[in-house]
Amino acid sequence: MIRDVIVLGGGTAGFLSALTLKIKLPQLRIRVVRSREIGIIGVGEGSTSDLPYHLHGFLGLEQTRFYREARPTWKLGVRFEWGPRSHFNYTFTPQMASQLEGVRKTHGYFMWDDFEDCDINSALMSRSKVFARLQNGLPDIRRNFAYHIENAWMVEYFERIAVEHGIEITEATVDHVERGEKGVASLTLNTGERLTADLYIDASGFRSELLGKALEEPFDSYADALFCDRAVAGGWERGAEPILPYTVAETMDSGWAWQIEHEQHINRGYVYSTAFISDDEAEQEFRKKNPSVKNTRIVKFRTGRYRRCWVGNVFAVGNAHGFVEPLEATAIFVICQALRFLAGALEENDCRISPTMQASCDRIIRNLWDEIRDFLAVHYRFNTRLDTPFWQACRSDVALHGAESIVQHYRENGPSMFAQLDVLPPSTSLFQLDGFYTLLLGQKVPHDRLYSPPPAELAKFNDHRIRTAVASKAGLTIPEALAYIRHPQWTWTPGFFGK
Ligand SMILES: Cc1cc2nc3c(=O)[nH]c(=O)nc-3n(C[C@H](O)[C@H](O)[C@H](O)COP(=O)(O)OP(=O)(O)OC[C@H]3O[C@@H](n4cnc5c(N)ncnc54)[C@H](O)[C@@H]3O)c2cc1C
């Protein structure tokens, strides 16, 4: 029976673990052990649309305070400067699968030549607007946005909430981990104190102190699909640049660069492969393309995941369990999914761990990581933007794994949703067939079913594009929308995010 939980790590993964367990299972004693000396990863982060749900829906954390203290901006998707088009938008809304009444084919078949304005969120992104307006002029905020958020601000906010919920925080470094029959037997701190618990959450970041180091769980590398292993990160104070409601993913010579938007500053980083470019060369290319960048720092990583996330009495979450580069900003999504499973499983089993529940969790989280790898592989394999040695190698060597059958289906049938139950069942997928097709069509990967719609259908589709464009033009910029939600009379609709 689990009564006492130690969370090792006070980054996003650690505090989200502590809060999720405490809010859902308040009877648990939760202690966070973290070392300020080691610090947190500290890079500006983009999320998926799952994070707002996890925070405000699942955990019920109130929005006004969150916006005041964690200071996020909104993100509607990713703008890919990728492939032969000048850019294309990946959104958190279905772009390909929608279908107009009286039109024989789904939107995807109309998007080969022109990718713009098929979906309101993509149209808003293209005009640097974040929300359409309701008839009364107020922002039409739906549940399909994500956050751009500064890692340190979010963690500080979590820490304050954690203390208010009675979570105990110990500032110390774990020097020694004693193994036992159930997994971990105890943690010894640099203060000499020895801590024991019924369940240990490993949220120690890349160090993976418990799952990786102490329990020696095997690590499955994703290096055959994802060649990048390093990032140089920097940024600058915002000048006259508009606050963009999306992450930019720009093709670079030996990888790609992100741009994440905070209200007062811009966070930029170049993810690259050291097999193709040195740190110095990457830094030079990065600075040349971003002359405003001030200080930079290099972050080393390896992509992949430990085989299991839940081994004995250790549950690993965040970078301690797995990592892929932030091309689709999925890390926090996996953290939230894992924690919802853990909290649900403990609730269901009256705070007991059962091997079958552990195995289910391992399979679900493993499949999630692997789908993310496969989705990112599609980004690399088909990007024809540059002809550098890195991109040539990507186009010839990136392993598609589970995406192979999706690509084959697309090549023969175009962006067809018809057999999705077989190709990629919606209930099992994060990105959905829609997401894979957005990347394939966005990069203009050829298929055999180019559609020439009859004039009446084309007229209907063009009319839809025009209406979407008009609605997006009338939308609000991020500063305009922030002014609304900061107004003393603004209220968030209770239950907006569900439970
Ligand atoms: C370049 C880059 C860009 C990224 N961008 C995104 C993004 O856009 N979107 C996204 O979702 N994710 C992104 N990520 C991933 C993101 O960093 C993580 O998902 C998230 O911040 C969780 O980190 P963490 O809590 O697992 O690790 P960390 O933030 O590293 O926290 C680890 C914690 O463990 C503690 N610790 C470690 N060892 C010990 C010890 N022995 N004793 C005591 N304490 C210890 C540390 O002090 C710290 O508190 C990015 C990662 C990188 C590298």
The ligand as a Gaussian input file, in Angstrom:
#p B3LYP/6-31G(d) Opt

LIG

0 1
 C       16.960000      21.960000     -25.889000
 C       15.680000      21.461000     -25.291000
 C       14.463000      22.029000     -25.648000
 C       13.264000      21.545000     -25.111000
 N       12.078000      22.074000     -25.514000
 C       10.934000      21.512000     -25.096000
 C        9.683000      21.960000     -25.571000
 O        9.604000      22.889000     -26.363000
 N        8.566000      21.346000     -25.124000
 C        8.601000      20.297000     -24.248000
 O        7.550000      19.755000     -23.891000
 N        9.773000      19.886000     -23.755000
 C       10.925000      20.437000     -24.168000
 N       12.104000      19.976000     -23.690000
 C       12.072000      18.928000     -22.672000
 C       11.870000      19.593000     -21.308000
 O       13.095000      20.031000     -20.864000
 C       11.312000      18.653000     -20.299000
 O       10.179000      18.046000     -20.810000
 C       10.835000      19.294000     -19.006000
 O       11.446000      20.493000     -18.709000
 C       11.019000      18.323000     -17.903000
 O       12.334000      18.299000     -17.469000
 P       12.627000      17.397000     -16.233000
 O       11.831000      17.887000     -15.086000
 O       12.489000      15.984000     -16.635000
 O       14.197000      17.643000     -15.977000
 P       14.974000      18.875000     -15.314000
 O       14.356000      20.171000     -15.605000
 O       16.400000      18.670000     -15.733000
 O       14.851000      18.627000     -13.759000
 C       15.616000      17.645000     -13.099000
 C       15.521000      17.871000     -11.606000
 O       16.171000      16.806000     -10.927000
 C       17.035000      17.338000      -9.933000
 N       18.106000      16.368000      -9.700000
 C       18.781000      15.637000     -10.614000
 N       19.672000      14.847000      -9.995000
 C       19.531000      15.074000      -8.663000
 C       20.158000      14.554000      -7.508000
 N       21.123000      13.626000      -7.568000
 N       19.775000      15.021000      -6.314000
 C       18.805000      15.965000      -6.201000
 N       18.175000      16.478000      -7.260000
 C       18.533000      16.042000      -8.480000
 C       17.494000      18.661000     -10.517000
 O       17.990000      19.502000      -9.538000
 C       16.187000      19.152000     -11.118000
 O       15.407000      19.764000     -10.136000
 C       13.306000      20.473000     -24.182000
 C       14.532000      19.940000     -23.787000
 C       15.711000      20.408000     -24.331000
 C       17.006000      19.783000     -23.909000

